[in-house]
Amino acid sequence: MFKQLTDYFFWFAQPSSFLSQQDYQIGFLFLGLLGLAIAFRVAAFRSSHAVNRKLFSRFWNLMLTISLIGLLWFGMRYENTPIFAKRLWAGLTLAIGVIWLGFLIKYLLFNYGREKVDYEREQVKNRYIPGSRK
């Protein structure tokens, strides 16, 4: 399968009217991403830490968007819609997902720790500062 990823014909030619093994593999990849999206949503819902909830929500947005666009492509491929059935669209969707994942990893490496420490300091400060009495 990896040899075909560098083939021009694989990406740009109109695929046959029957689904190939590669089409099913790409479809199962998008279905797996939908499962990951659901797992991240559950993790965000169960998280009590606001910064962790924000991180899980970001990953949920990525996985849900990419998986739904990919499953839409798989449906178009299944129905053999001429323009949208090309594998180019699945490749572009995966490339956008990888770029988006890069930005999330950048956030995780550079901003997440700082936001978590700031949030915990704010929680400690709010615990010991008395609130207004009404």
LUMVEXLO-94626 format. One record per residue: residue number from 1; x, y, z of N, C-alpha, C in turn. Coordinates in steps of 0.05 Angstrom, whole numbers. Layout:
<rs>
(NUM, (X, Y, Z), (X, Y, Z), (X, Y, Z))
...
</rs>
This chain:
<rs>
(1, (16, -24, 0), (0, 0, 0), (17, 25, 0))
(2, (40, 25, 14), (56, 49, 16), (69, 56, -11))
(3, (74, 37, -28), (85, 43, -55), (65, 59, -71))
(4, (40, 54, -68), (19, 69, -83), (17, 98, -74))
(5, (25, 104, -50), (22, 131, -40), (39, 151, -55))
(6, (60, 141, -69), (77, 159, -85), (69, 158, -115))
(7, (49, 144, -122), (41, 141, -150), (21, 162, -157))
(8, (26, 176, -179), (9, 198, -189), (-18, 187, -196))
(9, (-19, 164, -209), (-44, 152, -218), (-63, 146, -195))
(10, (-51, 136, -173), (-67, 129, -149), (-82, 152, -138))
(11, (-71, 176, -138), (-83, 199, -126), (-101, 215, -145))
(12, (-94, 218, -170), (-108, 236, -187), (-126, 224, -208))
(13, (-123, 198, -213), (-141, 185, -233), (-168, 178, -221))
(14, (-188, 177, -238), (-214, 169, -229), (-212, 139, -221))
(15, (-218, 132, -196), (-217, 104, -189), (-239, 88, -202))
(16, (-235, 62, -201), (-255, 44, -213), (-281, 46, -198))
(17, (-302, 36, -210), (-328, 38, -197), (-331, 19, -173))
(18, (-313, 0, -170), (-313, -18, -147), (-293, -8, -126))
(19, (-300, -11, -101), (-282, -3, -80), (-259, -22, -78))
(20, (-235, -11, -76), (-211, -27, -74), (-205, -32, -44))
(21, (-185, -48, -39), (-177, -53, -12), (-166, -28, 2))
(22, (-152, -11, -14), (-141, 14, -3), (-164, 33, 5))
(23, (-186, 33, -11), (-208, 50, -4), (-221, 41, 23))
(24, (-223, 15, 27), (-234, 5, 52), (-215, 12, 75))
(25, (-189, 10, 70), (-170, 16, 91), (-171, 46, 99))
(26, (-174, 63, 80), (-176, 91, 85), (-203, 97, 100))
(27, (-224, 83, 91), (-250, 86, 105), (-249, 77, 134))
(28, (-235, 54, 139), (-232, 45, 167), (-215, 63, 183))
(29, (-195, 77, 170), (-179, 96, 184), (-196, 119, 194))
(30, (-214, 129, 176), (-232, 151, 184), (-252, 142, 205))
(31, (-261, 117, 204), (-278, 107, 224), (-264, 105, 251))
(32, (-239, 97, 251), (-223, 96, 275), (-219, 124, 287))
(33, (-215, 144, 269), (-212, 171, 279), (-238, 181, 292))
(34, (-261, 171, 282), (-287, 178, 295), (-288, 166, 322))
(35, (-278, 141, 325), (-277, 129, 352), (-259, 144, 371))
(36, (-236, 153, 361), (-218, 170, 377), (-232, 196, 385))
(37, (-247, 208, 367), (-261, 233, 373), (-281, 228, 396))
(38, (-295, 207, 395), (-314, 201, 416), (-299, 196, 443))
(39, (-276, 183, 442), (-261, 178, 466), (-250, 205, 478))
(40, (-241, 223, 460), (-232, 249, 470), (-256, 265, 482))
(41, (-279, 263, 470), (-302, 278, 481), (-310, 267, 508))
(42, (-309, 241, 512), (-315, 229, 538), (-294, 238, 558))
(43, (-268, 238, 550), (-247, 247, 568), (-250, 276, 575))
(44, (-258, 293, 557), (-263, 321, 563), (-286, 324, 582))
(45, (-307, 308, 578), (-330, 310, 596), (-323, 301, 624))
(46, (-307, 281, 627), (-300, 270, 653), (-278, 285, 667))
(47, (-263, 302, 653), (-241, 316, 665), (-251, 338, 683))
(48, (-239, 340, 706), (-247, 361, 725), (-228, 385, 723))
(49, (-206, 382, 710), (-187, 404, 706), (-193, 419, 681))
(50, (-197, 445, 683), (-206, 462, 660), (-186, 461, 637))
(51, (-160, 461, 643), (-140, 462, 622), (-139, 435, 607))
(52, (-142, 413, 622), (-143, 387, 609), (-168, 385, 592))
(53, (-190, 396, 602), (-215, 395, 586), (-212, 410, 560))
(54, (-197, 433, 561), (-192, 448, 537), (-175, 433, 518))
(55, (-154, 419, 528), (-137, 402, 511), (-153, 380, 498))
(56, (-169, 365, 513), (-185, 343, 502), (-205, 354, 482))
(57, (-216, 377, 487), (-235, 389, 468), (-221, 396, 441))
(58, (-197, 405, 443), (-182, 412, 418), (-177, 386, 402))
(59, (-169, 365, 415), (-165, 340, 401), (-192, 329, 390))
(60, (-213, 332, 406), (-240, 324, 397), (-248, 338, 371))
(61, (-243, 365, 370), (-250, 380, 347), (-235, 370, 322))
(62, (-209, 365, 326), (-193, 355, 304), (-203, 328, 294))
(63, (-206, 309, 312), (-213, 282, 304), (-241, 281, 292))
(64, (-260, 296, 303), (-287, 296, 293), (-289, 308, 265))
(65, (-275, 330, 261), (-276, 344, 235), (-264, 326, 214))
(66, (-240, 316, 219), (-226, 300, 199), (-242, 274, 193))
(67, (-252, 261, 214), (-266, 236, 210), (-292, 240, 195))
(68, (-307, 261, 201), (-332, 266, 186), (-328, 273, 157))
(69, (-307, 290, 152), (-301, 296, 124), (-292, 271, 109))
(70, (-276, 255, 123), (-266, 230, 111), (-288, 210, 106))
(71, (-307, 208, 125), (-330, 189, 120), (-348, 200, 98))
(72, (-350, 226, 96), (-365, 238, 73), (-351, 230, 47))
(73, (-324, 231, 46), (-310, 223, 22), (-315, 193, 17))
(74, (-315, 177, 38), (-319, 148, 34), (-347, 143, 22))
(75, (-367, 158, 32), (-394, 156, 21), (-395, 164, -8))
(76, (-381, 186, -15), (-380, 194, -43), (-365, 173, -60))
(77, (-345, 161, -49), (-330, 140, -63), (-347, 116, -67))
(78, (-363, 109, -47), (-381, 86, -48), (-402, 91, -69))
(79, (-412, 115, -71), (-433, 122, -91), (-420, 128, -118))
(80, (-394, 129, -119), (-379, 133, -144), (-386, 160, -157))
(81, (-387, 181, -141), (-391, 208, -150), (-365, 217, -164))
(82, (-367, 225, -189), (-342, 229, -206), (-321, 247, -194))
(83, (-328, 271, -185), (-308, 290, -177), (-299, 284, -148))
(84, (-318, 279, -130), (-311, 276, -102), (-301, 248, -95))
(85, (-302, 229, -113), (-294, 202, -107), (-264, 198, -110))
(86, (-250, 218, -120), (-221, 215, -124), (-207, 213, -97))
(87, (-185, 198, -97), (-170, 194, -72), (-156, 219, -63))
(88, (-154, 238, -82), (-141, 264, -76), (-154, 277, -52))
(89, (-181, 275, -50), (-195, 288, -29), (-189, 275, -2))
(90, (-187, 249, -2), (-179, 235, 23), (-151, 243, 31))
(91, (-133, 245, 12), (-106, 253, 18), (-104, 281, 28))
(92, (-119, 299, 16), (-120, 327, 26), (-131, 328, 54))
(93, (-152, 313, 59), (-164, 312, 86), (-144, 303, 106))
(94, (-129, 281, 100), (-109, 271, 119), (-86, 291, 122))
(95, (-78, 304, 100), (-56, 324, 102), (-65, 348, 120))
(96, (-90, 357, 117), (-100, 378, 134), (-100, 369, 163))
(97, (-108, 344, 167), (-108, 333, 195), (-80, 332, 207))
(98, (-60, 325, 191), (-33, 324, 201), (-22, 352, 208))
(99, (-29, 371, 191), (-21, 399, 196), (-34, 409, 222))
(100, (-60, 404, 225), (-75, 412, 248), (-63, 398, 273))
(101, (-56, 372, 271), (-44, 358, 293), (-17, 370, 300))
(102, (-3, 380, 281), (23, 394, 286), (18, 418, 304))
(103, (-3, 434, 298), (-9, 457, 314), (-17, 449, 343))
(104, (-32, 427, 345), (-40, 417, 372), (-15, 408, 387))
(105, (3, 394, 374), (27, 386, 388), (44, 410, 396))
(106, (45, 430, 379), (59, 455, 387), (46, 468, 411))
(107, (20, 468, 413), (6, 478, 436), (12, 461, 461))
(108, (13, 435, 457), (18, 417, 479), (47, 421, 490))
(109, (66, 425, 472), (93, 428, 481), (100, 455, 493))
(110, (88, 477, 482), (97, 503, 490), (77, 518, 508))
(111, (51, 514, 505), (32, 530, 521), (17, 515, 542))
(112, (14, 489, 538), (-3, 473, 557), (8, 474, 585))
(113, (34, 469, 589), (45, 468, 615), (43, 495, 629))
(114, (47, 517, 615), (45, 544, 626), (16, 549, 635))
(115, (-3, 542, 617), (-31, 547, 624), (-40, 530, 648))
(116, (-29, 506, 650), (-37, 489, 673), (-26, 500, 699))
(117, (-1, 509, 699), (11, 521, 723), (-4, 547, 730))
(118, (-10, 563, 711), (-25, 588, 716), (-53, 582, 728))
(119, (-66, 562, 717), (-92, 555, 727), (-91, 545, 756))
(120, (-71, 528, 762), (-68, 517, 789), (-61, 540, 809))
(121, (-44, 559, 801), (-38, 582, 818), (-64, 598, 823))
(122, (-79, 602, 803), (-104, 617, 806), (-124, 603, 825))
(123, (-124, 576, 823), (-142, 560, 841), (-133, 563, 870))
(124, (-106, 562, 875), (-96, 565, 902), (-102, 594, 912))
(125, (-97, 613, 895), (-103, 641, 903), (-132, 645, 909))
(126, (-150, 634, 894), (-179, 637, 899), (-188, 622, 924))
(127, (-173, 602, 931), (-181, 586, 955), (-176, 602, 980))
(128, (-154, 619, 980), (-147, 633, 1005), (-154, 662, 1005))
(129, (-164, 673, 984), (-174, 700, 984), (-204, 699, 989))
(130, (-213, 713, 1009), (-242, 712, 1014), (-258, 726, 993))
(131, (-281, 715, 986), (-298, 728, 967), (-315, 750, 978))
(132, (-329, 763, 962), (-347, 785, 972), (-371, 772, 986))
(133, (-378, 786, 1007), (-402, 776, 1023), (-426, 792, 1015))
(134, (-446, 778, 1007), (-471, 792, 999), (-493, 785, 1017))
</rs>
